[in-house]
């Protein structure tokens, strides 16, 4: 009589997608019990830090605060981002970031808290979405660490307690990164549509600054998404179309609106929305040739990022990120094209 030994295998975890990271299923082991309380603590701690003594900032940037006050009383001022209810002139940005604060002021009245609490909550949401993004590919511990780093970065704590457009911009860009990871997982076109839409709405917050991430997003998808190259290029085209629609509808309406019945476009010498986008808030910000580009945080140029005004806010993270990027790309050089670790490094 012979005995056949049948080897035991772990329970299936669902099909393993390209890159070797299994998709979670009902059979996947549940996260450690401390993960959920830790996430709750991270989000509540972030909210407490960003909301604590928030009224000390008063109306923060009074330039944007005036536009929020106007937008809370006039729908026309709301749409254009006007500085006053008479709709004489707009702020020098597209108004997407103001709309959230405008709605808050309409609901709760215009005051310091209705102005700034939405900004703080956008920061909490960004931390939560970053956690969800990292968790999908690298587990909840990586998600918690990433969320903690974002929450405690000095410039994040500053901008999420202020009424500048950066809070809404960062929230939408982090959400766009989450959507992109979902698109890369299975070459899902609907998630590329979502990615483009989020970047388009981010444009309405702070114009071309939102598009600085587009090359990295496109490279990560082209490199790592499953499927033939033709399909990946087609999906990028769909994402681009979504971006243009989400970013362009407001611009087209302003461009076609009779100039006599709308406010003057601040920052544009000729009352032209395209001049505001591409010159005043576009290339002159990089060159410092005109507008405010050379006036903020030192002379224009690459090394402005490292000066004493900006370097301490976040740029101390950049050398470590570059070292990690180089080491990670070296480590994954023989991995399959769809390897998620390399895709995440590119992103």
C-alpha positions as CSV (number, residue, x, y, z in Angstrom):
1,X,0.0,0.0,0.0
2,X,1.4,3.3,-1.0
3,X,0.5,6.7,0.5
4,X,0.4,9.7,-1.8
5,X,1.3,13.0,-0.1
6,X,-0.7,15.9,-1.4
7,X,1.1,19.2,-0.8
8,X,-1.0,21.9,0.8
9,X,-1.2,25.3,-0.8
10,X,-2.3,28.7,0.6
11,X,-5.8,29.8,-0.2
12,X,-6.2,31.5,-3.5
13,X,-6.0,35.3,-3.5
14,X,-7.4,35.9,-7.0
15,X,-5.6,36.3,-10.3
16,X,-2.2,37.9,-10.1
17,X,-2.1,40.9,-12.4
18,X,1.0,42.0,-14.2
19,X,3.6,43.1,-11.7
20,X,3.0,40.2,-9.3
21,X,0.7,42.0,-6.9
22,X,-2.5,39.9,-6.3
23,X,-5.9,41.5,-6.5
24,X,-7.7,41.4,-3.1
25,X,-10.5,38.9,-2.8
26,X,-12.7,37.6,0.0
27,X,-10.1,35.0,0.7
28,X,-7.3,37.5,1.2
29,X,-6.1,37.9,4.7
30,X,-7.6,40.8,6.6
31,X,-5.4,43.7,7.6
32,X,-4.0,43.7,11.1
33,X,-6.5,44.9,13.7
34,X,-4.5,48.0,14.4
35,X,-4.6,49.3,10.8
36,X,-8.1,50.7,10.9
37,X,-7.7,52.5,14.3
38,X,-4.3,53.8,13.0
39,X,-6.0,55.2,9.9
40,X,-8.7,56.8,12.0
41,X,-6.1,58.3,14.3
42,X,-4.1,59.7,11.3
43,X,-7.2,61.4,9.8
44,X,-8.4,62.7,13.1
45,X,-5.0,63.9,14.0
46,X,-4.6,65.6,10.6
47,X,-8.0,67.3,11.1
48,X,-7.1,68.5,14.6
49,X,-3.7,69.9,13.4
50,X,-5.2,71.7,10.5
51,X,-8.3,73.0,12.3
52,X,-6.6,74.0,15.6
53,X,-6.9,77.7,16.3
54,X,-7.8,78.2,12.6
55,X,-9.3,81.6,13.2
56,X,-5.9,83.0,14.1
57,X,-5.4,83.4,10.3
58,X,-8.4,85.8,10.1
59,X,-9.4,86.0,6.5
60,X,-6.0,84.7,5.4
61,X,-5.3,85.9,1.9
62,X,-7.8,88.8,1.8
63,X,-7.6,89.0,-2.0
64,X,-9.3,85.6,-2.4
65,X,-11.4,86.1,0.7
66,X,-13.0,89.1,-1.0
67,X,-13.9,87.0,-4.0
68,X,-15.4,84.3,-1.7
69,X,-17.6,87.0,-0.1
70,X,-18.7,88.2,-3.5
71,X,-19.4,84.7,-4.7
72,X,-21.5,83.9,-1.7
73,X,-23.9,86.7,-2.7
74,X,-23.8,86.8,-6.5
75,X,-23.9,83.7,-8.7
76,X,-22.3,85.7,-11.5
77,X,-19.4,86.6,-9.2
78,X,-19.3,82.9,-8.2
79,X,-19.0,81.8,-11.8
80,X,-16.3,84.3,-12.8
81,X,-14.4,84.6,-9.5
82,X,-15.1,88.3,-9.3
83,X,-13.6,90.4,-6.5
84,X,-16.9,92.2,-5.8
85,X,-20.6,91.7,-6.4
86,X,-20.6,94.5,-9.0
87,X,-18.5,92.1,-11.1
88,X,-16.0,94.8,-12.1
89,X,-12.9,92.6,-12.1
90,X,-11.9,88.9,-11.4
91,X,-9.2,87.4,-9.3
92,X,-6.0,86.6,-11.2
93,X,-6.8,82.8,-11.3
94,X,-9.4,80.5,-12.7
95,X,-12.1,80.2,-9.9
96,X,-12.3,76.5,-9.3
97,X,-10.8,76.6,-5.9
98,X,-13.0,79.5,-4.9
99,X,-16.2,77.6,-5.7
100,X,-15.8,75.2,-2.7
101,X,-15.3,78.1,-0.3
102,X,-18.2,80.1,-2.0
103,X,-20.6,77.3,-1.3
104,X,-19.4,77.0,2.3
105,X,-20.0,80.7,2.8
106,X,-23.5,80.5,1.2
107,X,-24.4,77.7,3.6
108,X,-22.8,79.0,6.8
109,X,-22.4,82.7,6.2
110,X,-19.2,84.4,5.3
111,X,-16.7,84.2,8.2
112,X,-13.2,82.9,9.0
113,X,-14.4,79.4,9.6
114,X,-16.6,79.0,6.5
115,X,-13.7,80.3,4.5
116,X,-10.9,78.1,5.9
117,X,-12.5,74.9,7.1
118,X,-13.1,73.6,3.6
119,X,-9.3,74.1,3.0
120,X,-8.5,72.0,6.1
121,X,-10.9,69.3,5.1
122,X,-9.4,69.1,1.6
123,X,-6.1,68.4,3.4
124,X,-7.7,65.6,5.4
125,X,-9.2,64.2,2.2
126,X,-5.9,64.3,0.4
127,X,-4.2,62.3,3.2
128,X,-7.0,59.7,3.1
129,X,-6.8,59.4,-0.7
130,X,-3.0,59.0,-0.6
131,X,-3.4,56.3,2.0
132,X,-5.9,54.5,-0.3
133,X,-3.5,54.9,-3.3
134,X,-0.5,53.4,-1.6
135,X,-2.5,50.7,0.1
136,X,-3.7,49.2,-3.2
137,X,-0.2,48.3,-4.3
138,X,2.0,48.3,-1.2
139,X,-0.3,47.6,1.7
140,X,-1.8,49.6,4.5
141,X,1.5,50.2,6.3
142,X,2.9,52.0,3.3
143,X,-0.4,53.9,3.0
144,X,-0.2,55.1,6.6
145,X,3.4,56.2,6.3
146,X,2.7,58.1,3.1
147,X,-0.3,59.8,4.6
148,X,1.7,60.8,7.7
149,X,4.5,62.3,5.5
150,X,2.0,64.4,3.6
151,X,0.1,65.5,6.7
152,X,3.3,66.6,8.5
153,X,5.1,68.3,5.6
154,X,5.4,71.9,6.6
155,X,4.1,73.4,3.3
156,X,1.1,71.1,3.4
157,X,0.2,72.2,6.9
158,X,0.5,75.8,5.7
159,X,-1.5,75.6,2.5
160,X,-4.3,73.5,4.0
161,X,-4.9,76.3,6.6
162,X,-5.0,79.1,4.0
163,X,-7.4,80.2,1.3
164,X,-5.0,80.1,-1.6
165,X,-5.9,77.7,-4.5
166,X,-3.1,75.2,-3.7
167,X,-5.2,73.1,-1.3
168,X,-7.9,72.2,-3.9
169,X,-5.1,71.7,-6.5
170,X,-3.3,69.2,-4.4
171,X,-6.4,67.3,-3.4
172,X,-7.4,66.9,-7.1
173,X,-3.8,65.8,-8.1
174,X,-3.7,63.2,-5.4
175,X,-7.1,62.0,-6.5
176,X,-5.8,61.9,-10.1
177,X,-2.9,59.7,-9.0
178,X,-5.3,57.3,-7.3
179,X,-7.5,57.1,-10.5
180,X,-4.3,56.5,-12.5
181,X,-3.3,53.5,-10.4
182,X,-6.7,52.0,-10.9
183,X,-6.3,52.6,-14.6
184,X,-2.9,50.9,-14.7
185,X,-4.1,47.9,-12.8
186,X,-6.3,46.6,-15.6
187,X,-6.0,49.1,-18.4
188,X,-9.4,50.4,-17.4
189,X,-10.5,53.1,-19.8
190,X,-13.1,54.5,-17.3
191,X,-10.4,55.2,-14.8
192,X,-8.4,57.1,-17.5
193,X,-11.5,59.2,-18.0
194,X,-11.6,59.9,-14.3
195,X,-7.9,60.7,-14.3
196,X,-8.3,63.2,-17.1
197,X,-11.4,64.8,-15.5
198,X,-9.6,65.3,-12.1
199,X,-6.6,66.9,-13.8
200,X,-8.9,69.1,-15.8
201,X,-10.7,70.3,-12.7
202,X,-7.3,70.9,-11.1
203,X,-6.6,73.2,-14.0
204,X,-9.6,75.3,-13.0
205,X,-8.0,75.6,-9.5
206,X,-4.6,76.8,-10.6
207,X,-4.3,76.6,-14.4
208,X,-1.2,75.2,-16.0
209,X,0.4,74.2,-12.7
210,X,-2.0,71.3,-12.7
211,X,-0.5,70.0,-15.9
212,X,3.0,69.7,-14.6
213,X,2.2,66.1,-13.6
214,X,0.8,65.0,-17.0
215,X,4.2,63.7,-18.4
216,X,4.7,61.5,-15.4
217,X,1.1,60.2,-15.5
218,X,1.3,59.5,-19.2
219,X,4.7,57.7,-18.9
220,X,3.5,55.5,-16.0
221,X,0.5,54.4,-17.9
222,X,2.3,53.8,-21.2
223,X,5.0,51.9,-19.4
224,X,3.0,49.7,-17.1
225,X,-0.6,49.3,-18.1
226,X,-1.5,45.9,-19.5
227,X,-2.4,45.4,-23.2
228,X,-0.9,46.3,-26.5
229,X,0.8,49.6,-27.1
230,X,-2.0,50.7,-29.5
231,X,-4.6,50.2,-26.7
232,X,-2.5,52.1,-24.2
233,X,-2.1,55.0,-26.6
234,X,-5.8,55.0,-27.3
235,X,-6.6,55.1,-23.6
236,X,-4.2,58.1,-23.1
237,X,-6.1,59.8,-25.9
238,X,-9.4,59.2,-24.1
239,X,-7.8,60.6,-20.9
240,X,-6.5,63.7,-22.7
241,X,-10.0,64.3,-24.2
242,X,-11.5,64.1,-20.7
243,X,-8.9,66.5,-19.4
244,X,-9.6,69.0,-22.2
245,X,-13.4,68.9,-21.6
246,X,-13.1,69.2,-17.8
247,X,-10.5,72.1,-18.1
248,X,-11.9,73.8,-21.2
249,X,-15.6,74.3,-20.7
250,X,-15.2,77.2,-18.4
251,X,-12.5,78.8,-20.5
252,X,-14.6,78.5,-23.7
253,X,-17.6,80.1,-21.9
254,X,-15.5,83.0,-20.7
255,X,-13.8,83.5,-24.1
256,X,-17.2,83.6,-25.8
257,X,-19.0,85.7,-23.2
258,X,-19.5,89.3,-24.4
259,X,-16.8,91.4,-22.7
260,X,-19.3,94.2,-21.9
261,X,-21.4,91.9,-19.7
262,X,-18.6,90.1,-17.7
263,X,-15.9,91.3,-15.3
264,X,-12.5,92.3,-16.5
265,X,-9.9,89.4,-16.4
266,X,-7.4,90.4,-13.8
267,X,-3.7,89.7,-14.7
268,X,-4.5,90.1,-18.4
269,X,-3.5,93.4,-20.0
270,X,-6.1,92.9,-22.8
271,X,-9.0,91.3,-20.9
272,X,-8.2,88.0,-22.5
273,X,-8.6,84.7,-20.6
274,X,-5.9,83.0,-22.8
275,X,-3.4,85.7,-21.9
276,X,-4.0,85.1,-18.2
277,X,-3.6,81.3,-18.7
278,X,-0.5,81.2,-20.9
279,X,1.3,84.4,-20.1
280,X,0.6,85.9,-16.7
281,X,0.0,82.5,-15.0
282,X,1.9,80.5,-17.5
283,X,5.3,80.9,-19.0
284,X,6.2,84.2,-17.3
285,X,5.9,82.3,-14.0
286,X,8.8,80.1,-15.1
287,X,10.9,82.7,-16.8
288,X,10.2,85.6,-14.4
289,X,10.1,87.8,-17.5
290,X,6.9,89.5,-16.6
291,X,4.1,89.3,-14.0
292,X,4.8,87.9,-10.5
293,X,7.1,85.0,-11.6
294,X,10.3,86.5,-10.4
295,X,8.9,88.1,-7.3
296,X,8.0,85.0,-5.2
297,X,10.6,83.3,-3.2
298,X,13.6,84.6,-5.0
299,X,14.7,84.9,-8.7
300,X,13.2,82.6,-11.2
301,X,15.0,79.4,-12.0
302,X,15.5,75.8,-11.0
303,X,17.5,76.5,-7.9
304,X,14.7,78.7,-6.5
305,X,13.3,75.5,-5.1
306,X,16.3,75.1,-2.9
307,X,16.7,78.6,-1.5
308,X,16.1,79.5,2.1
309,X,12.5,80.6,1.5
310,X,11.3,77.4,-0.1
311,X,13.8,74.7,0.7
312,X,12.7,74.2,4.2
313,X,9.0,73.8,3.3
314,X,9.2,70.5,1.3
315,X,12.3,70.3,-0.8
316,X,14.3,68.4,1.8
317,X,12.2,65.5,0.6
318,X,13.5,65.8,-3.0
319,X,17.1,64.4,-2.6
320,X,15.7,61.3,-0.8
321,X,13.1,60.9,-3.5
322,X,15.7,61.0,-6.2
323,X,18.0,58.5,-4.5
324,X,15.0,56.2,-3.9
325,X,14.0,56.6,-7.6
326,X,17.5,55.7,-8.9
327,X,17.8,52.7,-6.5
328,X,14.3,51.5,-7.3
329,X,14.8,51.7,-11.1
330,X,18.0,49.8,-10.7
331,X,16.4,47.2,-8.5
332,X,13.5,46.7,-11.0
333,X,15.5,46.8,-14.2
334,X,14.8,43.1,-15.0
335,X,11.2,43.2,-13.9
336,X,8.4,42.7,-16.5
337,X,7.2,45.8,-18.3
338,X,4.0,45.9,-16.1
339,X,5.8,45.8,-12.8
340,X,3.9,47.9,-10.4
341,X,6.9,48.9,-8.2
342,X,8.5,50.5,-11.3
343,X,5.3,52.1,-12.4
344,X,4.9,53.6,-8.9
345,X,8.4,54.9,-9.0
346,X,7.7,56.6,-12.4
347,X,4.5,58.1,-11.0
